[in-house]
């Protein structure tokens, strides 16, 4: 699956459904629409999951804290989708044990009771039963946890996944089902019919600068924190639908927790929860919840957010992490539904659930939600599109649809994350043994994986490879910079580009990677690359 170019599409094509946005929601909607047999086009201004959808806490979960807030319906719905996602993408979604350390007997009783309800709500989709752990059992599972005043802990189960890789696999599945996906294609305007209804999109290929128009029966705005930019193309005076909330994560060496289980800190100083999750042989710690007024493709963490994560983690870990221990720091913007009758300064008052509205005749907007429920959000979006655009009704077919790569692993090899595609990568290395070489001594990734990503996963840039195909930028930004020249050479050869392109790719990536290493005390709006569709 190499990148498809807009000039390859017949100009007189009329699409049933056009989707703007290649994150979890947009890709899920494209897959749902294509599997129902609708002629489906998706355009994304960057790479798949460039924004929020690659920057999650890597959890497939019902949301324990939403249960504490009394949102039982939302939790039950998410737990069901958690089960379906694990079934349909078993190569990427794994069951993970979480441990809540308890330093009072009241906490033991409270969390055990709450998580027993969590288990009950999961029903047949349960990942395992919650249970009490003695102090000795907690310390045996998590040697890095502070033992002083520890009474015991609660063990429960949820899901863990690789978000960007799931996005790529959903994209592959959508293409296999007949969808057309265009990356690096920016929407620069909406096509309006004589009655001012929306009849399509105007685009620009950001690599070739070519412009095009696509007509469709309905346009779906699934652009996350950028939804208001699209709405203003339709109606310049439209009110804002979303308020961005920044979530920051830091990555540390795994030794800080020294466990295969994940740590859940149930109540932080700001009333949230904090997770420390083993991920790609490192430790992912987060997240924060900071309301912002600006949106960006590359948001930057504030020093206050980093300090909050470090201080919260230090209260539970024997070895206190410091700024110098951070291997990478990344930020994502949640597209939360904007408040309508308050000052909106607290994101705790802003809806985490998704919102689906007809923004104008021919334009549907979907925002909010989370990765776990992407499939159901897509189903509801296509159902509305069918009614709104008077499409031939067809039933949703994604509930039990395997995602590209879905297979059971038989060993612990790092290539298992590709699922059934592992055989293709191994075949590539067999045909060219040089491709078995590692990209970096600290990581297992091999040259063949870069070639595979270009030929089969629509990767176009060094960033696509090191950020969202191999995840190194999110794990260890300095190591990613060290890999960049080798990746650029492989890409240049595969894409038949020149030395100037290769040099530009390395420089661009290094500048990007510096933002995953250096922290800022405050936002300098001139330095934030705000972008819109």
Long-range contacts (C-beta under 8 A, 24 or more apart in sequence): 1-171, 1-172, 1-175, 1-456, 1-457, 1-458, 2-454, 2-455, 2-456, 2-458, 3-183, 3-184, 3-458, 3-460, 4-180, 4-181, 4-182, 4-458, 5-182, 5-205, 5-208, 6-182, 6-185, 6-203, 6-205, 6-210, 6-212, 6-214, 7-205, 7-208, 7-210, 7-212, 9-41, 9-180, 9-212, 9-214, 13-39, 13-214, 13-215, 14-39, 14-215, 14-216, 14-217, 15-39, 15-40, 15-41, 15-200, 15-214, 15-215, 15-216, 15-217, 16-40, 16-216, 16-217, 16-218, 16-389, 16-391, 17-41, 17-216, 17-217, 17-218, 17-220, 17-382, 17-385, 17-389, 17-391, 18-42, 18-43, 18-200, 18-201, 18-214, 18-216, 18-218, 18-219, 18-220, 19-43, 19-219, 19-220, 19-222, 20-187, 20-201, 20-219, 20-220, 20-221, 20-222, 20-223, 20-230, 20-533, 21-221, 21-222, 21-223, 21-224, 21-226, 21-533, 22-46, 22-47, 22-48, 22-49, 22-50, 22-167, 22-171, 22-181, 22-183, 23-48, 23-49, 23-50, 23-51, 23-52, 23-53, 23-167, 23-222, 23-223, 23-224, 24-49, 24-53, 24-163, 24-166, 24-167, 24-170, 24-371, 24-374, 25-222, 25-224, 25-354, 25-366, 25-367, 25-369, 25-374, 25-377, 25-378, 25-381, 26-220, 26-222, 26-223, 27-167, 27-170, 27-171, 27-174, 27-374, 28-170, 28-374, 28-375, 28-377, 28-378, 28-398, 29-220, 29-222, 29-366, 29-377, 29-378, 29-381, 29-382, 30-171, 30-174, 30-179, 30-181, 31-170, 31-173, 31-174, 31-177, 31-179, 31-378, 31-398, 31-401, 32-375, 32-378, 32-379, 32-381, 32-382, 32-396, 32-397, 32-398, 33-179, 33-382, 33-385, 34-174, 34-177, 34-178, 34-179, 35-177, 35-396, 35-397, 35-398, 35-401, 36-382, 36-394, 36-395, 36-396, 36-397, 37-178, 37-394, 38-382, 38-391, 38-394, 39-178, 40-174, 40-178, 40-179, 40-180, 41-179, 41-180, 41-181, 41-182, 41-214, 41-216, 42-174, 42-179, 42-180, 42-181, 42-182, 43-181, 43-182, 43-185, 43-186, 43-187, 43-201, 43-203, 43-214, 44-181, 44-182, 44-183, 44-184, 44-185, 45-184, 45-185, 45-186, 45-187, 45-206, 45-531, 45-533, 46-183, 46-184, 46-297, 47-183, 47-184, 47-458, 47-459, 47-460, 47-461, 47-463, 47-464, 47-467, 47-468, 48-164, 48-167, 48-168, 48-171, 48-183, 48-458, 48-468, 49-163, 49-164, 49-167, 49-168, 49-468, 50-297, 50-468, 51-224, 51-225, 51-226, 51-297, 51-332, 51-333, 52-224, 52-225, 52-332, 52-333, 52-334, 52-335, 53-163, 53-164, 53-167, 53-224, 53-371, 54-163, 54-164, 54-167, 54-332, 54-467, 54-468, 54-474, 55-163, 55-247, 55-249, 55-330, 55-331, 55-332, 55-474, 56-163, 56-247, 56-332, 56-370, 56-371, 57-247, 57-249, 57-275, 57-277, 57-284, 57-286, 57-287, 58-160, 58-161, 58-162, 58-163, 58-277, 58-279, 58-284, 59-158, 59-159, 59-160, 59-161, 59-275, 59-277, 59-372, 60-85, 60-86, 60-93, 60-158, 60-159, 60-160, 60-161, 60-371, 60-372, 61-158, 61-159, 61-372, 62-118, 62-121, 62-122, 62-158, 62-372, 63-352, 63-370, 63-372, 64-114, 64-115, 64-118, 64-156, 64-158, 64-264, 64-266, 64-273, 65-272, 65-273, 66-352, 67-114, 67-117, 67-118, 67-121, 68-114, 71-353, 72-121, 74-352, 74-353, 75-118, 75-121, 76-121, 77-373, 77-376, 78-370, 78-372, 78-373, 79-118, 79-121, 79-122, 79-123, 79-125, 80-122, 80-123, 80-125, 81-372, 81-373, 81-374, 81-375, 81-376, 82-122, 82-125, 82-127, 82-158, 82-159, 82-372, 83-122, 83-124, 83-125, 83-126, 83-127, 84-125, 84-375, 84-399, 84-400, 85-159, 85-161, 85-372, 85-375, 86-127, 86-159, 87-400, 88-400, 88-401, 88-402, 88-403, 88-406, 89-161, 89-166, 89-169, 89-402, 89-403, 89-405, 89-406, 90-406, 90-407, 90-408, 90-419, 91-405, 91-406, 91-407, 91-408, 91-409, 91-416, 91-417, 91-418, 91-419, 91-420, 92-161, 92-162, 92-165, 92-166, 92-169, 92-403, 92-405, 92-417, 92-419, 93-159, 93-160, 93-161, 93-166, 94-159, 94-160, 94-161, 95-127, 95-128, 95-157, 95-158, 95-159, 95-160, 96-157, 96-158, 96-159, 96-160, 96-261, 96-262, 96-277, 97-128, 97-141, 97-155, 97-156, 97-157, 97-260, 97-261, 97-262, 98-155, 98-156, 98-157, 98-158, 98-261, 98-262, 98-263, 98-264, 98-275, 99-133, 99-138, 99-141, 99-142, 99-153, 99-154, 99-155, 99-259, 99-261, 99-262, 99-263, 99-264, 100-153, 100-154, 100-156, 100-264, 100-265, 100-266, 101-138, 101-142, 101-145, 101-146, 101-150, 101-153, 101-263, 101-316, 102-150, 102-151, 102-152, 102-153, 102-154, 103-149, 103-150, 103-151, 104-151, 105-151, 107-151, 107-266, 108-132, 108-151, 108-152, 108-153, 108-154, 111-154, 111-266, 112-154, 115-154, 115-156, 118-156, 119-156, 126-157, 127-157, 127-158, 127-159, 128-156, 128-157, 129-157, 130-154, 130-155, 130-156, 130-157, 131-155, 141-259, 141-261, 142-257, 142-258, 142-259, 142-261, 142-263, 143-258, 143-259, 143-318, 144-255, 144-256, 144-257, 144-258, 144-259, 144-317, 144-318, 144-319, 145-257, 145-263, 145-316, 145-317, 145-318, 146-315, 146-316, 146-317, 146-318, 155-261, 159-372, 160-262, 160-277, 160-279, 161-371, 162-280, 162-417, 162-471, 163-371, 164-467, 164-468, 164-469, 164-471, 165-417, 165-468, 165-469, 165-471, 166-371, 166-403, 167-468, 168-457, 168-458, 168-468, 168-469, 169-403, 169-404, 169-405, 169-419, 170-403, 170-404, 171-458, 172-404, 172-405, 172-456, 172-457, 173-401, 173-403, 173-404, 176-404, 181-458, 183-458, 183-460, 184-460, 186-533, 187-230, 187-233, 187-533, 189-233, 190-219, 190-230, 190-233, 190-234, 190-363, 191-215, 193-362, 195-361, 196-360, 196-361, 197-360, 197-361, 197-362, 198-234, 198-360, 198-361, 198-362, 198-363, 199-362, 207-460, 217-362, 217-389, 217-390, 217-391, 218-362, 218-363, 218-364, 218-385, 218-388, 218-389, 218-391, 219-362, 219-363, 219-364, 220-364, 220-365, 220-366, 220-381, 220-385, 221-359, 221-363, 221-364, 221-365, 221-366, 222-365, 222-366, 222-367, 222-381, 223-533, 224-333, 224-335, 224-367, 225-295, 225-333, 225-334, 225-335, 226-295, 226-531, 226-532, 226-533, 227-335, 227-365, 227-367, 229-532, 229-533, 230-363, 230-365, 230-533, 231-359, 231-365, 234-359, 234-360, 234-363, 235-359, 235-360, 238-359, 240-338, 241-337, 241-338, 241-355, 241-357, 241-365, 241-367, 242-335, 242-336, 242-337, 242-338, 242-367, 242-368, 243-291, 243-292, 243-336, 243-337, 243-338, 243-339, 243-344, 243-347, 243-350, 244-291, 244-292, 244-293, 244-294, 244-295, 244-333, 244-334, 244-335, 244-336, 245-289, 245-290, 245-291, 245-292, 245-333, 245-334, 245-336, 245-347, 245-350, 246-288, 246-289, 246-290, 246-291, 246-292, 246-299, 246-301, 246-302, 246-305, 246-331, 246-332, 246-333, 246-334, 247-286, 247-287, 247-288, 247-289, 247-290, 247-331, 247-332, 247-333, 247-334, 248-286, 248-287, 248-288, 248-290, 248-301, 248-302, 248-305, 248-306, 248-309, 248-329, 248-330, 248-331, 249-284, 249-285, 249-286, 249-287, 249-309, 249-329, 249-330, 249-331, 249-332, 250-284, 250-285, 250-286, 250-306, 250-309, 250-310, 250-321, 250-326, 250-328, 250-329, 251-279, 251-282, 251-283, 251-284, 251-285, 251-326, 251-327, 251-328, 251-329, 251-330, 251-474, 251-475, 251-476, 252-282, 252-283, 252-285, 252-321, 252-325, 252-326, 252-327, 253-282, 253-283, 253-325, 253-327, 254-278, 254-281, 254-282, 254-283, 255-319, 256-283, 256-313, 256-317, 256-319, 256-321, 256-325, 257-283, 257-317, 263-316, 265-312, 265-313, 265-316, 268-308, 268-312, 269-308, 269-312, 270-308, 271-348, 274-309, 274-312, 274-313, 276-313, 279-475, 280-471, 280-475, 282-327, 282-475, 282-476, 285-309, 285-313, 285-321, 289-347, 289-348, 290-347, 291-344, 291-345, 291-346, 291-347, 291-350, 292-333, 294-523, 294-525, 294-528, 294-530, 295-333, 295-530, 296-333, 296-528, 296-529, 296-530, 296-531, 297-529, 297-531, 298-512, 298-515, 298-528, 298-529, 299-331, 299-332, 299-333, 299-528, 300-331, 300-515, 300-520, 300-523, 300-527, 300-528, 301-329, 301-330, 301-331, 301-519, 301-520, 302-519, 302-520, 302-521, 302-522, 302-523, 303-519, 303-520, 303-521, 305-331, 306-519, 323-519, 327-475, 327-476, 327-477, 327-478, 327-479, 328-473, 328-474, 328-475, 328-476, 328-477, 328-480, 328-516, 328-517, 329-516, 329-517, 329-519, 330-473, 330-474, 330-516, 335-367, 335-368, 336-368, 337-367, 337-368, 354-380, 356-380, 356-381, 356-384, 358-384, 358-388, 362-388, 362-389, 364-388, 375-399, 414-444, 414-445, 415-449, 418-452, 421-452, 421-456, 424-452, 424-456, 425-449, 425-452, 428-452, 439-470, 439-483, 439-486, 439-487, 440-472, 440-479, 440-482, 440-483, 442-476, 442-479, 443-470, 443-472, 443-476, 443-479, 443-483, 445-470, 445-472, 447-486, 447-490, 450-487, 450-490, 450-491, 450-494, 451-490, 451-494, 454-490, 454-491, 454-494, 454-495, 455-494, 459-491, 460-495, 461-491, 461-505, 461-508, 461-509, 462-487, 462-488, 462-491, 462-505, 462-506, 462-508, 462-509, 463-508, 463-509, 463-512, 465-491, 466-509, 473-512, 473-513, 473-516, 474-516, 477-513, 477-514, 477-516, 477-517, 478-513, 478-517, 480-509, 480-513, 480-516, 481-509, 481-510, 481-513, 484-509, 484-510, 484-513
